[in-house]
Amino acid sequence: KNSKETIRFDSLAKMAFKSTQKFMAGIERHDVQPALSSWWSKFNPVQGQVTRHLSPNEQKIMSPLFLNAPAKLARKMRIFGPYSAAMFAYVYGTVKFCEYYTHEVEMLHRS
């Protein structure tokens, strides 16, 4: 029973200190940031040459959206502006009419 516990403890200790042993042995990667080492773990350099690819976090995904934003906004307003204005006028008119009608009903007993 004692030998089983020792074996179990050894395997747990090896798992717990696996990355520490790599670090102490100098196997840890130093050409990439520590947070990205898991991304680059399966990369094999070609004849000692390290090539780098852009990760999705390093690409500028949102910048083309804002390059011609005023032109896009003007085009969308020409297309959808009349419908939006009509809907706003309809909703605003409905709210104002309901307020007016509620006020008239409240004041009906005063006449």
Secondary structure, 3 states (H helix, E strand, C coil): CHHHHHHHHHHHHHHHCHHHHHHHHCCCCCCCCHHHCCCCCCCCCECCECCCCCCCCCCCCCHHHHHCHHHHHHHHHHHHHHHHHHHHHHHHHHHHHHHHHHHHHHCHHHC
